[in-house]
Every structure is written in structure tokens, then in C-alpha cells.
């Protein structure tokens, strides 16, 4: 429901016919093959074994594309429907790999897992919606093959990680936890902690009144939580991407956004202005470093890069609020 409101110009997956499903599958395989080929090229000089794995994956995606095209031409002729992932509700929008400045082995492993899981779910859902025997058989076969491809992450673990890291991340449940809870929660915590800094401290220095500042912070935190929660819930329904229930992700994102905003608003319940402001500033420092730690712990972002992104960005927003409030 939320996705239909936010993306009115997209089609529901359930509304696609067999011709459109096959056309979409061809476009998806072309994109996935290009992504794997780009990863292989980037890793060739540093991680030759990993690059070979992705070269093989790209070749397999091309094989899938050719099988889909052969069946499409047999059933519907030579003209494909110009439909892509971004035209259909339920597909997560990924940042193109060729726009990523750096890629770590860990991030590539996670990306490969998400792509293959999403592809398997797509083919499973698509097979269930087709009545043509040949189309249904091909889609079912591809679903099984994509599910087996998800073992790529395990192969990369064997090549790149030690026993302790493999034990911590080898299970699908761990990755599902990242997709459903950690990623949405981290996005909410970052937004709530950073975006509400300016209004809270601008109100503090403009009014000098702790109660008024608390009300501004409360309103900003709750408003941001509602907005982020609805946005995450509407991003995709989780059926094709494997990211879990949209309601769960929306609640997690909204709650963490609100929590992040309330963290530096609560100290303004202290009636003494400078005491409240000092405690709030300390809470801000703790929040920003906590976010950097979570990014490093769960998202494999190098700690100092995460700290630079979050702490410097938060400090700029914090300074902006003080300057505006003091004007």
C-alpha cells in the first residue's frame, strides 16, 4: 500500500504477464552479469581467485540471459518489452557498482548474497504466476540455480577470512539479521542522530529555554521517526529482495530514528541551561561514535572512514545549529 502511494508510476509485480516477466528477467540478468564483470575486473590485480569466481558468475548470468531470450523468442517473437527493475514495485534500488569508489571483500560478499537471494526469490515468485509449462519450468530451474549461487559468499569466506570471522558470519540467519534489522536500524539511527542536531541546538541557543528546546527536539525526533519508518516500509515488500517484512523494517527504522533524535533532546529536561547543553553535547559525541562503531562492527566499514563520515558530518550539523540559534 505504502509503495503504491510513493511510487505511483511503477507496476505491481503481480500485474505482470508472462511476456513482461520474461522481459524483466532478461534485463535483470544483463544487469547482474555486468555487475559481476565489473567486480571481477576491479579485483583481478589484488584478489585473482575472487576475480575468477566473479568471472564465472558473470558467465553464468549470461547463460541465463540466453536461455531466457531463446524461450522468449519462441513464445513472443523478437521484440522485448522495455521493462526494467526500476519499473516494478518490490525491487530494491542498488547503488551501481561502477559508481562505488572502493569495494572491500566483505561488502562484495554481502552484495553477492543479496543479489543471488533476490534473484532466487524473483524466479520463485515468477514461476508461481505463470501457466505456460515451458516458462514455468525454466523459471523454476533458474530459481534453483540462483539459490545455489548464494554459496558464493561462503567461497569468498574460505579465501579471505579467518576461522573466527567465518564462524561469526557464515550463516544465512546472520545475513538476514543484517538485512532486516541492522541496515534499517543503522539508517534510522544516523538520520535521527544527525538530522535533528541543528533544530535542537538552534532552539537551545535561540531561546535559552530548556523546556522549549526539549519540545522542539521531541517534535523533530518523532516527526523524523514517522517519516523514515514510512519511507523504509515503502521501499520494497521484501518478497523479491529477501530483506524481510516491510512492517518490521519500517518499525525498526522509525524507532531507531526517534531514539537517535531523543538522545540529545532528553538532557534539556534539566532546568539549568548550561548543564543541559553540556550533557546534550556529550550525548551527541557518544551517539556519533556509537554509529561509527556499528558501521564498523556490522557493515564492515573501516572504523576511521566511518568515523570521518559520521563524526565530521555530525559536527558540521551541530555547528550549524549553534550558529543559527546564536544569530
ChimeraX attribute file (.defattr): number of C-alpha atoms within 10 A of each C-alpha:
attribute: neighborCount
match mode: 1-to-1
recipient: residues
	/A:1	8
	/A:2	16
	/A:3	19
	/A:4	13
	/A:5	9
	/A:6	13
	/A:7	14
	/A:8	11
	/A:9	11
	/A:10	15
	/A:11	16
	/A:12	14
	/A:13	19
	/A:14	12
	/A:15	11
	/A:16	16
	/A:17	12
	/A:18	20
	/A:19	17
	/A:20	18
	/A:21	25
	/A:22	25
	/A:23	20
	/A:24	21
	/A:25	24
	/A:26	24
	/A:27	18
	/A:28	18
	/A:29	21
	/A:30	17
	/A:31	18
	/A:32	19
	/A:33	24
	/A:34	18
	/A:35	19
	/A:36	23
	/A:37	19
	/A:38	17
	/A:39	20
	/A:40	23
	/A:41	14
	/A:42	16
	/A:43	18
	/A:44	15
	/A:45	9
	/A:46	9
	/A:47	14
	/A:48	13
	/A:49	15
	/A:50	19
	/A:51	21
	/A:52	16
	/A:53	16
	/A:54	23
	/A:55	20
	/A:56	15
	/A:57	21
	/A:58	24
	/A:59	16
	/A:60	17
	/A:61	22
	/A:62	19
	/A:63	14
	/A:64	22
	/A:65	20
	/A:66	15
	/A:67	14
	/A:68	21
	/A:69	19
	/A:70	13
	/A:71	15
	/A:72	22
	/A:73	12
	/A:74	10
	/A:75	14
	/A:76	12
	/A:77	12
	/A:78	11
	/A:79	9
	/A:80	17
	/A:81	14
	/A:82	10
	/A:83	18
	/A:84	17
	/A:85	16
	/A:86	13
	/A:87	16
	/A:88	20
	/A:89	22
	/A:90	22
	/A:91	20
	/A:92	18
	/A:93	10
	/A:94	9
	/A:95	8
	/A:96	9
	/A:97	16
	/A:98	12
	/A:99	7
	/A:100	8
	/A:101	6
	/A:102	9
	/A:103	12
	/A:104	11
	/A:105	18
	/A:106	17
	/A:107	14
	/A:108	16
	/A:109	18
	/A:110	18
	/A:111	15
	/A:112	22
	/A:113	21
	/A:114	20
	/A:115	20
	/A:116	24
	/A:117	21
	/A:118	24
	/A:119	27
	/A:120	27
	/A:121	21
	/A:122	25
	/A:123	24
	/A:124	20
	/A:125	18
	/A:126	24
	/A:127	23
	/A:128	12
	/A:129	17
	/A:130	18
	/A:131	10
	/A:132	11
	/A:133	9
	/A:134	12
	/A:135	21
	/A:136	19
	/A:137	13
	/A:138	16
	/A:139	25
	/A:140	18
	/A:141	16
	/A:142	21
	/A:143	24
	/A:144	15
	/A:145	16
	/A:146	22
	/A:147	17
	/A:148	13
	/A:149	20
	/A:150	22
	/A:151	16
	/A:152	18
	/A:153	22
	/A:154	16
	/A:155	13
	/A:156	18
	/A:157	20
	/A:158	12
	/A:159	13
	/A:160	14
	/A:161	14
	/A:162	10
	/A:163	9
	/A:164	8
	/A:165	11
	/A:166	15
	/A:167	11
	/A:168	9
	/A:169	16
	/A:170	14
	/A:171	11
	/A:172	12
	/A:173	10
	/A:174	12
	/A:175	18
	/A:176	15
	/A:177	13
	/A:178	18
	/A:179	20
	/A:180	21
	/A:181	19
	/A:182	20
	/A:183	20
	/A:184	25
	/A:185	22
	/A:186	23
	/A:187	18
	/A:188	29
	/A:189	27
	/A:190	21
	/A:191	23
	/A:192	29
	/A:193	26
	/A:194	24
	/A:195	21
	/A:196	29
	/A:197	30
	/A:198	22
	/A:199	21
	/A:200	31
	/A:201	31
	/A:202	23
	/A:203	23
	/A:204	27
	/A:205	20
	/A:206	17
	/A:207	14
	/A:208	17
	/A:209	15
	/A:210	25
	/A:211	18
	/A:212	16
	/A:213	26
	/A:214	23
	/A:215	17
	/A:216	19
	/A:217	28
	/A:218	21
	/A:219	19
	/A:220	21
	/A:221	31
	/A:222	19
	/A:223	18
	/A:224	22
	/A:225	28
	/A:226	17
	/A:227	15
	/A:228	26
	/A:229	26
	/A:230	20
	/A:231	19
	/A:232	24
	/A:233	24
	/A:234	22
	/A:235	20
	/A:236	23
	/A:237	23
	/A:238	21
	/A:239	17
	/A:240	24
	/A:241	21
	/A:242	22
	/A:243	25
	/A:244	18
	/A:245	15
	/A:246	22
	/A:247	16
	/A:248	17
	/A:249	28
	/A:250	27
	/A:251	23
	/A:252	27
	/A:253	33
	/A:254	32
	/A:255	23
	/A:256	26
	/A:257	33
	/A:258	29
	/A:259	19
	/A:260	29
	/A:261	33
	/A:262	22
	/A:263	19
	/A:264	29
	/A:265	31
	/A:266	20
	/A:267	22
	/A:268	26
	/A:269	15
	/A:270	15
	/A:271	12
	/A:272	12
	/A:273	18
	/A:274	14
	/A:275	14
	/A:276	20
	/A:277	21
	/A:278	13
	/A:279	16
	/A:280	21
	/A:281	17
	/A:282	13
	/A:283	17
	/A:284	24
	/A:285	14
	/A:286	13
	/A:287	23
	/A:288	24
	/A:289	17
	/A:290	17
	/A:291	21
	/A:292	23
	/A:293	19
	/A:294	17
	/A:295	21
	/A:296	17
	/A:297	12
	/A:298	15
	/A:299	17
	/A:300	16
	/A:301	18
	/A:302	14
	/A:303	16
	/A:304	13
	/A:305	13
	/A:306	21
	/A:307	20
	/A:308	13
	/A:309	13
	/A:310	22
	/A:311	22
	/A:312	13
	/A:313	14
	/A:314	23
	/A:315	16
	/A:316	15
	/A:317	19
	/A:318	22
	/A:319	15
	/A:320	17
	/A:321	22
	/A:322	21
	/A:323	15
	/A:324	15
	/A:325	19
	/A:326	14
	/A:327	8
